[in-house]
């Protein structure tokens, strides 16, 4: 109920269910998820150039999956499966479809500054007093929060000493930047691919027990019936792939050179990658 109400508020005023209009596409996006923002704004440009009317709806993860299952959101370009979004797929997967995968190895991580004395998740044991027992996390609705708090902490016997603090992805990154500038210790939840690894001197803590799970694949998923109703778009999305260099350069432009102006970042990136658009939609 809470998820449904949250989505209803976010989507207030939208009467279309995306696929009702032949050239209307609604893409759901989670704010602060750099790879999802990059892919979403890239496809906003590619589809708009092909004559589609694209609407981007920014939602938390739970309401986004709810919206797709209800037919109010057509696409989500940042579904982490089979692990991170496992709960959402179990709940809504029978009303959704996988259109295609575009990034093959995306691990969840626990990261620290390069100068941190910590090397492994095992090193967190007994060190909670030095960090206020806090790992700085992101949105509670994220699969990363579930994995780090419900699986990783118990696996290493840390659940009595440590907690994963929920916040937002931008807030977590702000805390990380402030700590690094002050040369203070901090532990955060993170994931790859992410521009933070290029911007900040950080590294992942080793996970000898594999408690953060195996790397996921990033999928484009859609509401039920989308591929049949929007066969042209689905065909393009099935071909969609990005490698580390392509994704990293686009994220860097969006986050650092054109902060808050994703359209300009995409335009510059496409000029530097002139064959990309035609390889996807040509």
C-alpha positions in Angstrom: 0.0 0.0 0.0 2.8 2.4 0.9 4.5 1.8 -2.4 1.3 2.3 -4.3 0.5 5.5 -2.5 4.1 6.8 -3.1 3.8 6.1 -6.8 0.4 7.7 -7.0 1.8 10.9 -5.6 4.9 10.9 -7.8 2.8 10.2 -10.9 0.0 12.6 -10.1 -1.3 14.3 -13.2 -0.3 11.7 -15.7 -3.2 10.0 -17.4 -1.3 8.1 -20.0 0.0 4.6 -19.3 2.9 5.0 -21.7 1.9 2.5 -24.4 -1.6 4.0 -25.0 -0.1 6.4 -27.5 1.8 4.8 -30.4 4.8 7.2 -30.0 4.6 7.8 -26.3 7.3 6.2 -24.0 7.5 6.6 -20.3 10.9 5.7 -18.7 11.3 5.3 -14.9 14.5 6.4 -13.3 16.0 6.4 -9.8 17.7 9.6 -8.9 21.4 9.3 -8.0 21.9 5.9 -9.7 24.5 7.2 -12.2 24.4 4.3 -14.6 20.7 4.5 -14.8 20.6 8.2 -15.2 23.2 8.0 -18.0 21.3 5.2 -19.9 17.9 6.9 -19.4 19.0 10.3 -20.7 20.8 8.6 -23.6 17.7 6.8 -24.7 15.6 9.9 -24.1 17.7 11.5 -26.8 17.8 8.5 -29.1 14.1 8.0 -29.0 13.2 11.7 -29.3 15.4 11.9 -32.4 13.3 9.1 -33.8 10.0 11.0 -33.2 9.0 9.5 -29.9 7.4 11.5 -27.1 9.5 10.5 -24.1 8.6 11.2 -20.4 11.0 10.5 -17.6 9.5 9.8 -14.2 11.9 9.9 -11.3 10.8 7.5 -8.5 12.2 5.3 -5.7 12.8 1.7 -6.6 9.7 0.3 -5.0 7.2 2.7 -6.6 9.0 2.4 -9.9 8.5 -1.4 -10.0 4.9 -0.9 -8.8 4.3 1.6 -11.6 5.6 -0.8 -14.3 3.5 -3.6 -12.9 0.4 -1.3 -13.1 1.3 -0.2 -16.6 2.0 3.4 -15.7 5.7 3.2 -16.5 6.9 1.6 -19.8 10.6 1.0 -19.2 13.3 0.9 -16.6 16.9 0.8 -17.8 18.5 0.0 -14.5 17.2 -3.4 -13.2 19.9 -5.3 -11.3 19.2 -9.0 -11.6 19.1 -11.7 -10.4 20.4 -10.5 -7.0 19.9 -6.8 -6.1 16.3 -6.5 -7.2 15.4 -10.0 -6.4 12.6 -9.0 -4.0 11.0 -6.7 -6.6 11.2 -9.4 -9.3 9.6 -12.0 -7.1 6.8 -9.5 -6.3 6.2 -8.1 -9.8 8.1 -10.2 -12.3 5.0 -12.0 -13.6 3.7 -8.6 -14.8 7.0 -7.5 -16.3 9.3 -8.5 -19.2 13.0 -8.5 -19.7 13.8 -6.6 -22.9 17.5 -7.1 -22.9 20.7 -6.8 -20.8 23.2 -4.0 -21.5 25.9 -4.3 -18.8 27.2 -7.8 -17.8 29.1 -7.5 -14.5 27.8 -5.1 -11.9 28.9 -5.9 -8.3 27.6 -4.4 -5.1 30.4 -3.1 -2.9 31.5 -1.7 0.4 34.0 1.1 -0.2 36.5 3.1 1.8 39.1 5.8 1.1 42.5 4.6 -0.2 44.1 5.8 3.1 41.7 3.7 5.2 43.5 1.0 7.3 40.6 -1.4 6.5 41.3 -4.0 3.8 38.4 -6.5 4.2 34.9 -6.7 5.5 36.4 -9.0 8.2 38.3 -6.0 9.5 35.1 -4.2 10.5 34.8 -6.5 13.5 35.5 -4.6 16.7 36.1 -1.3 14.9 32.6 0.1 15.2 33.6 2.6 17.9 35.9 4.3 15.4 33.1 4.8 12.9 30.1 5.3 15.2 29.1 1.9 14.1 27.8 3.3 10.8 28.1 2.3 7.2 26.7 5.2 5.1 24.1 3.7 2.8 21.6 4.8 0.2 17.8 4.6 -0.2 16.1 2.0 2.0 14.1 0.8 -1.0 17.3 -0.2 -2.8 18.5 -3.8 -3.1 21.9 -2.6 -2.0 20.5 -1.6 1.4 18.9 -5.0 1.8 22.0 -7.0 0.8 24.4 -4.9 3.0 22.3 -4.8 6.1 20.4 -8.1 6.0 23.1 -10.4 4.4 26.5 -8.9 4.7 26.4 -7.7 8.4 25.1 -11.1 9.7 27.6 -13.0 7.6 30.5 -11.3 9.2 29.0 -11.2 12.7 28.6 -7.4 12.6 24.9 -6.9 13.1 25.3 -6.2 16.8 28.1 -3.6 16.2 27.2 -1.9 12.9 24.2 -0.5 11.1 23.7 0.6 7.5 22.4 4.2 7.7 19.8 4.9 5.1 19.9 8.2 3.2 19.9 9.0 -0.5 22.5 8.3 -3.1 23.5 12.0 -3.5 23.6 12.4 0.3 25.9 9.4 0.6 28.2 10.7 -2.0 28.3 14.1 -0.3 29.4 12.5 3.0 32.0 10.5 1.1 33.5 13.6 -0.5 33.5 15.6 2.7 35.2 12.8 4.6 37.9 12.4 1.9 38.5 16.2 1.8 39.0 16.1 5.6 41.1 12.9 5.5 38.5 11.2 7.8 37.6 7.5 7.8 34.3 6.5 6.3 32.6 3.3 5.1 30.0 3.5 2.4 27.8 1.2 0.3 28.6 1.5 -3.4 28.5 -0.4 -6.7 30.2 -0.8 -10.0 30.0 0.8 -12.5 30.1 4.3 -10.8 31.8 7.5 -11.6 32.9 7.8 -7.9 35.7 5.3 -8.5 37.3 7.7 -11.0 36.6 10.9 -9.0 37.6 9.8 -5.5 40.6 7.9 -4.2 38.5 4.9 -3.0 38.7 1.1 -3.1 36.5 -1.8 -2.2 36.8 -3.9 0.9 37.5 -7.5 0.1 34.6 -9.8 0.6 36.0 -13.3 1.2 32.6 -14.8 2.2 30.9 -13.4 -0.9 28.2 -11.9 1.3 27.6 -9.0 -1.1 26.6 -11.5 -3.7 27.8 -12.3 -7.2 27.9 -9.4 -9.7 24.5 -8.8 -11.3 23.6 -8.0 -14.9 21.9 -4.7 -15.7 18.7 -5.2 -17.6 16.2 -3.1 -19.4 12.8 -4.3 -18.2 9.3 -3.2 -19.2 5.7 -3.4 -18.4 3.9 -6.5 -19.7 3.1 -6.3 -23.4 5.6 -3.5 -24.1 7.7 -5.5 -26.6 4.6 -6.4 -28.6 3.1 -2.9 -28.6 6.4 -1.1 -29.2 8.2 -3.7 -31.3 10.5 -1.1 -32.9 11.8 0.3 -29.6 12.1 -3.1 -28.1 14.2 -4.2 -31.0 16.5 -1.3 -30.5 16.8 -1.9 -26.8 17.7 -5.6 -27.4 20.8 -4.4 -29.2 21.8 -1.9 -26.4 25.2 -2.5 -24.8 27.7 -0.3 -23.1 31.3 -1.1 -22.0 33.2 0.5 -19.1 34.7 3.2 -21.2 31.5 4.2 -22.9 29.5 4.3 -19.7 32.3 5.9 -17.6 32.8 8.8 -20.1 29.1 9.5 -20.3 28.7 9.4 -16.5 31.7 11.8 -16.1 30.2 14.3 -18.5 26.8 14.1 -16.7 28.2 14.4 -13.2 31.2 16.7 -13.6 31.1 18.8 -16.7 27.3 19.2 -17.2 25.9 18.7 -13.7 22.2 19.2 -13.9 22.2 19.4 -17.7 22.1 15.8 -18.9 20.9 16.7 -22.4 24.2 18.6 -23.0 26.2 15.7 -21.6 24.5 13.3 -24.0 24.9 15.6 -27.0 28.7 15.9 -26.4 29.0 12.2 -25.8 27.2 11.3 -29.0 29.5 13.6 -30.9 32.5 11.8 -29.5 30.8 8.4 -30.3 29.4 9.1 -33.7 28.6 5.5 -34.6 26.7 4.7 -31.4 23.3 6.1 -32.4 23.2 4.4 -35.8 24.4 1.1 -34.2 21.4 1.2 -31.9 18.6 2.7 -33.9 19.9 2.7 -37.5 
